[in-house]
Amino acid sequence: MSKKIATLVTDLFEDVEFTEPAEAFRDAGHEVITIEKEAGKTVTGKKGETITIDKGISEVNPADFDALLIPGGFSPDLLRVDDRFGQFAKTFIQEGKPVFAICHGPQVLIDTDLLKGVDMTGFKSIRVDLRNAGANYKDEEVVVSQNIVTSREPKDIPAFNLESLKLLN
């Protein structure tokens, strides 16, 4: 069954951390919807990949989506300046919907205040932030805890995609 995957992304995202999971999800028959502050805006990754944003955060409702993807790079830190992105992500965790965050992506999840006791990984530079948020940081290529799949960096994408697709199915 086709699922709708909300993707929180803005400028300076880590290109392959969006393009490779998005391609894997689309190849499996799922729909990937990009969300930023405003629809129609073009955002650019760290290596030049461009995405046209499908929806603005003010026009979306978590109830309309089956899962959440948060690519890394500087994008998560830029997004979390706006509390609406953390609130959006919080609903997915509360409702037990699949959440996929890679590299710096878990930074948005820190703002949900729901990471206490959750096993997670992420880019090395955010490990203390995750621990301070109550998560059990693990230095592993992919960590699945309840409905949350996390990975550290681009080389972990194959394992990240595999576990993410398992949760979607």
Residue frames relative to the residue before (quaternion, step in Angstrom):
aa qw qx qy qz dx dy dz
M 1.0000 0.0000 0.0000 0.0000 0.00 0.00 0.00
S 0.4676 -0.6985 0.4742 0.2619 3.56 -0.88 0.97
K 0.1680 -0.7826 0.5953 0.0696 3.56 -0.95 0.95
K 0.3529 -0.7009 0.5773 0.2255 3.55 -1.25 0.55
I 0.1206 -0.8140 0.5679 0.0184 3.56 -0.65 1.16
A 0.2858 -0.7389 0.5924 0.1460 3.56 -0.65 1.20
T 0.0797 -0.7981 0.5967 0.0229 3.58 -0.91 0.93
L 0.2105 -0.7782 0.5837 0.0965 3.57 -0.59 1.20
V 0.2170 0.7894 -0.5314 0.2177 3.57 -0.43 1.22
T 0.0370 0.7699 -0.6370 0.0106 3.55 -1.18 0.68
D 0.7971 -0.2965 0.2064 0.4839 3.57 -1.29 -0.18
L 0.8283 0.2478 -0.2178 0.4529 3.53 -1.33 0.62
F 0.2857 0.7272 -0.5568 0.2820 3.58 1.11 0.72
E 0.5025 -0.6009 0.5144 0.3491 3.58 -1.25 0.43
D 0.5020 -0.7391 0.3537 0.2769 3.56 -0.21 1.38
V 0.7496 0.4098 -0.2397 0.4611 3.61 0.59 -1.12
E 0.6105 0.5554 -0.3612 0.4341 3.62 1.16 -0.42
F 0.6500 0.4008 -0.3246 0.5581 3.55 1.33 -0.05
T 0.7274 0.4886 -0.2807 0.3916 3.57 0.62 -1.15
E 0.7022 0.4785 -0.2935 0.4380 3.62 0.86 -0.87
P 0.6698 0.4459 -0.3283 0.4948 3.67 0.84 -0.75
A 0.6307 0.5377 -0.3453 0.4402 3.62 0.93 -0.84
E 0.6564 0.5046 -0.3070 0.4693 3.58 0.97 -0.87
A 0.6518 0.5120 -0.3150 0.4623 3.61 0.95 -0.88
F 0.6609 0.4994 -0.3077 0.4680 3.59 0.97 -0.85
R 0.6665 0.4933 -0.3006 0.4712 3.60 0.93 -0.90
D 0.6352 0.5302 -0.3262 0.4571 3.60 0.99 -0.82
A 0.6848 0.4567 -0.2687 0.5003 3.60 1.16 -0.62
G 0.6277 -0.5928 0.3174 0.3923 3.59 1.30 0.18
H 0.5395 0.6273 -0.3994 0.3947 3.59 1.28 0.17
E 0.4068 -0.6927 0.5457 0.2386 3.55 -1.30 0.43
V 0.1636 -0.7827 0.5962 0.0717 3.59 -0.87 0.99
I 0.0744 -0.8012 0.5937 -0.0019 3.58 -0.65 1.17
T 0.2614 -0.7790 0.5514 0.1444 3.59 -0.69 1.09
I 0.1092 -0.7973 0.5936 -0.0058 3.54 -1.02 0.99
E 0.0734 0.7572 -0.6424 0.0922 3.54 -0.97 1.00
K 0.7525 -0.3453 0.2472 0.5034 3.63 -1.13 -0.37
E 0.8274 0.0370 -0.0126 0.5602 3.60 1.00 -0.74
A 0.5019 -0.6514 0.4911 0.2873 3.55 -1.09 0.83
G 0.7809 0.3643 -0.2561 0.4381 3.55 -1.19 0.59
K 0.5359 0.6187 -0.4020 0.4105 3.58 1.26 -0.28
T 0.3048 -0.7159 0.5891 0.2180 3.59 -1.15 0.58
V 0.1113 -0.7776 0.6165 0.0525 3.57 -0.84 1.02
T 0.2598 -0.7842 0.5546 0.1000 3.55 -1.14 0.75
G 0.4137 -0.7178 0.5146 0.2208 3.55 -0.93 1.00
K 0.7176 -0.4537 0.3238 0.4175 3.54 -1.35 0.21
K 0.7647 0.3302 -0.1793 0.5234 3.59 1.10 -0.68
G 0.7189 -0.5111 0.2375 0.4068 3.60 1.21 0.46
E 0.4458 0.6712 -0.4652 0.3665 3.60 1.27 -0.07
T 0.1442 -0.8000 0.5748 0.0938 3.62 -0.91 0.83
I 0.1167 -0.7618 0.6356 0.0450 3.53 -1.20 0.72
T 0.2646 -0.7089 0.6233 0.1976 3.55 -1.07 0.73
I 0.4112 -0.7419 0.4828 0.2175 3.56 -0.69 1.14
D 0.4067 -0.7385 0.4974 0.2045 3.55 -0.90 1.04
K 0.8312 0.0423 0.0440 0.5525 3.58 0.84 -0.99
G 0.3992 -0.6639 0.5717 0.2702 3.54 -1.24 0.56
I 0.6255 -0.5748 0.3746 0.3715 3.59 -1.10 0.70
S 0.6583 0.5218 -0.3196 0.4384 3.62 1.05 -0.66
E 0.7095 0.4501 -0.2673 0.4717 3.63 1.21 -0.34
V 0.6706 0.4964 -0.3099 0.4560 3.61 1.21 0.05
N 0.1887 -0.7443 0.6326 0.1007 3.53 -1.28 0.60
P 0.5100 -0.6630 0.4425 0.3234 3.63 -0.75 0.96
A 0.5819 0.6077 -0.3663 0.3975 3.61 1.13 -0.61
D 0.6617 0.5229 -0.2998 0.4459 3.60 1.19 -0.51
F 0.7133 0.4164 -0.2337 0.5130 3.60 1.30 -0.06
D 0.4138 -0.7206 0.5131 0.2152 3.54 -1.25 0.63
A 0.8027 0.0482 0.0145 0.5942 3.59 1.18 -0.53
L 0.2922 -0.7473 0.5785 0.1467 3.54 -1.36 0.36
L 0.0949 -0.7711 0.6282 0.0417 3.57 -1.02 0.91
I 0.0201 -0.7798 0.6257 0.0000 3.57 -0.97 0.92
P 0.2149 -0.7803 0.5762 0.1134 3.60 -0.32 1.25
G 0.5202 -0.6675 0.4498 0.2855 3.56 -1.26 0.45
G 0.3868 0.6682 -0.5817 0.2559 3.51 -1.26 -0.58
F 0.7078 -0.4105 0.3200 0.4777 3.60 -1.14 -0.56
S 0.4255 0.7468 -0.4234 0.2863 3.58 1.30 -0.31
P 0.6848 0.4879 -0.3295 0.4294 3.68 0.71 -0.91
D 0.6582 0.5079 -0.3168 0.4566 3.58 0.98 -0.82
L 0.6439 0.5080 -0.3160 0.4770 3.59 1.07 -0.73
L 0.6584 0.5195 -0.3083 0.4490 3.60 1.00 -0.82
R 0.7006 0.5146 -0.2935 0.3978 3.59 0.86 -0.93
V 0.4443 0.6524 -0.4686 0.3967 3.59 1.28 0.01
D 0.7063 0.3733 -0.2115 0.5631 3.58 1.20 -0.67
D 0.4265 -0.7546 0.4459 0.2232 3.60 -0.43 1.25
R 0.5552 0.6365 -0.3952 0.3612 3.59 1.13 -0.51
F 0.6347 0.5389 -0.3426 0.4352 3.61 1.06 -0.64
G 0.6503 0.4955 -0.3070 0.4872 3.60 1.00 -0.79
Q 0.6403 0.5184 -0.3189 0.4686 3.58 1.01 -0.80
F 0.6178 0.5409 -0.3297 0.4659 3.57 1.04 -0.84
A 0.6838 0.4872 -0.2751 0.4684 3.59 0.87 -1.01
K 0.6028 0.5977 -0.3460 0.3997 3.58 1.04 -0.83
T 0.6371 0.5465 -0.3237 0.4366 3.56 0.98 -0.86
F 0.6377 0.5298 -0.3332 0.4491 3.62 0.97 -0.80
I 0.6639 0.4894 -0.3075 0.4744 3.59 0.94 -0.88
Q 0.6624 0.5233 -0.3052 0.4408 3.59 0.88 -0.96
E 0.7469 0.4015 -0.2134 0.4853 3.58 0.98 -0.84
G 0.4962 -0.6960 0.4068 0.3222 3.59 1.26 0.09
K 0.3885 0.7034 -0.4999 0.3231 3.58 1.18 0.51
P 0.5984 -0.5870 0.3947 0.3763 3.61 -1.08 0.61
V 0.0761 -0.7669 0.6372 0.0032 3.54 -1.04 0.96
F 0.0846 -0.7981 0.5965 -0.0032 3.57 -0.78 1.11
A 0.0948 0.8008 -0.5811 0.1095 3.60 -0.56 1.16
I 0.0704 -0.8177 0.5712 -0.0051 3.57 -0.77 1.05
C 0.8438 0.1741 -0.1496 0.4850 3.54 -1.22 0.72
H 0.8055 -0.1228 0.1272 0.5657 3.63 -0.35 -1.24
G 0.3810 0.7625 -0.4534 0.2606 3.61 1.28 -0.07
P 0.6405 0.5463 -0.3450 0.4150 3.64 0.94 -0.76
Q 0.4720 0.6656 -0.4550 0.3565 3.63 1.22 -0.23
V 0.6359 0.5143 -0.3343 0.4684 3.61 1.00 -0.75
L 0.6592 0.5232 -0.3089 0.4430 3.60 1.03 -0.79
I 0.5360 0.6141 -0.4033 0.4159 3.60 1.17 -0.52
D 0.6823 0.5152 -0.2792 0.4370 3.58 1.02 -0.86
T 0.5610 0.5992 -0.3975 0.4102 3.62 1.25 -0.03
D 0.2740 -0.7747 0.5081 0.2579 3.60 1.23 -0.51
L 0.5841 0.5886 -0.3650 0.4233 3.61 1.14 0.59
L 0.4996 0.6983 -0.4016 0.3186 3.60 1.20 0.35
K 0.3989 0.7307 -0.4786 0.2792 3.61 1.22 -0.04
G 0.8457 0.1362 -0.1339 0.4982 3.56 -0.73 1.14
V 0.5399 0.6156 -0.4081 0.4037 3.61 1.26 0.00
D 0.3658 -0.6969 0.5699 0.2361 3.60 -0.94 0.91
M 0.1038 0.8075 -0.5663 0.1283 3.59 -0.74 1.07
T 0.1241 -0.7244 0.6599 0.1562 3.48 -1.41 0.17
G 0.0373 0.7683 -0.6383 0.0307 3.54 -1.34 0.07
F 0.7178 -0.3930 0.3067 0.4861 3.56 -1.26 -0.04
K 0.6535 -0.5738 0.3331 0.3643 3.58 -1.00 0.91
S 0.6791 0.5263 -0.3054 0.4105 3.61 0.93 -0.85
I 0.7135 0.4101 -0.2819 0.4933 3.65 1.17 -0.22
R 0.3654 0.7649 -0.4767 0.2328 3.62 1.24 0.09
V 0.6586 0.4941 -0.3141 0.4727 3.62 0.97 -0.82
D 0.6181 0.5394 -0.3396 0.4600 3.60 1.05 -0.77
L 0.6617 0.4978 -0.3064 0.4696 3.59 0.95 -0.86
R 0.6446 0.5060 -0.3233 0.4733 3.60 0.97 -0.84
N 0.6586 0.5127 -0.3084 0.4563 3.59 0.95 -0.86
A 0.6560 0.4835 -0.3004 0.4956 3.59 1.20 -0.52
G 0.6184 -0.5875 0.3271 0.4067 3.59 1.29 0.04
A 0.5022 0.6561 -0.4283 0.3660 3.60 1.26 -0.04
N 0.3965 -0.6535 0.5837 0.2739 3.56 -1.30 0.44
Y 0.2183 -0.8120 0.5299 0.1102 3.59 -0.13 1.30
K 0.0387 -0.7798 0.6249 -0.0045 3.56 -0.95 0.95
D 0.3172 -0.7396 0.5633 0.1873 3.59 -0.89 0.93
E 0.3574 0.7117 -0.5084 0.3275 3.56 0.37 1.31
E 0.6305 -0.5793 0.3525 0.3776 3.61 -1.13 0.60
V 0.7855 -0.0373 0.0133 0.6176 3.59 1.10 -0.60
V 0.0750 -0.7724 0.6303 0.0227 3.56 -1.03 0.88
V 0.1035 -0.7710 0.6270 0.0411 3.55 -0.89 1.02
S 0.0760 0.7787 -0.6155 0.0954 3.57 -0.71 1.10
Q 0.8017 -0.0959 -0.0090 0.5900 3.56 -0.46 1.26
N 0.8064 -0.2420 0.2002 0.5011 3.60 -0.61 -1.13
I 0.6183 0.5678 -0.3293 0.4322 3.60 1.27 0.16
V 0.1030 -0.7695 0.6295 0.0319 3.56 -0.88 1.06
T 0.0255 0.8034 -0.5934 0.0416 3.59 -0.77 1.04
S 0.0580 -0.7667 0.6384 0.0355 3.55 -1.27 0.60
R 0.5880 -0.6554 0.3845 0.2773 3.55 -1.28 0.51
E 0.8196 -0.0762 0.1702 0.5418 3.57 0.78 -1.03
P 0.7603 -0.4132 0.2431 0.4383 3.60 -1.26 0.23
K 0.6583 0.5183 -0.3479 0.4206 3.65 0.88 -0.76
D 0.6388 0.5284 -0.3209 0.4580 3.62 1.25 -0.31
I 0.4020 0.7669 -0.4442 0.2301 3.61 1.27 -0.17
P 0.6372 0.5225 -0.3762 0.4235 3.70 0.79 -0.73
A 0.6787 0.4673 -0.2879 0.4879 3.62 0.92 -0.87
F 0.6146 0.5528 -0.3247 0.4597 3.58 1.08 -0.81
N 0.6811 0.4846 -0.2879 0.4673 3.58 0.86 -0.97
L 0.6355 0.5481 -0.3226 0.4379 3.58 0.97 -0.90
E 0.7175 0.4392 -0.2569 0.4757 3.59 0.79 -1.02
S 0.6191 0.5435 -0.3397 0.4538 3.58 1.08 -0.72
L 0.6687 0.4945 -0.2951 0.4703 3.58 0.94 -0.90
K 0.5978 0.5535 -0.3611 0.4538 3.61 1.08 -0.69
L 0.6770 0.4850 -0.2939 0.4691 3.60 0.93 -0.89
L 0.6373 0.5299 -0.3311 0.4511 3.60 1.03 -0.70
N 0.7172 0.4132 -0.2460 0.5044 3.57 1.07 -0.72
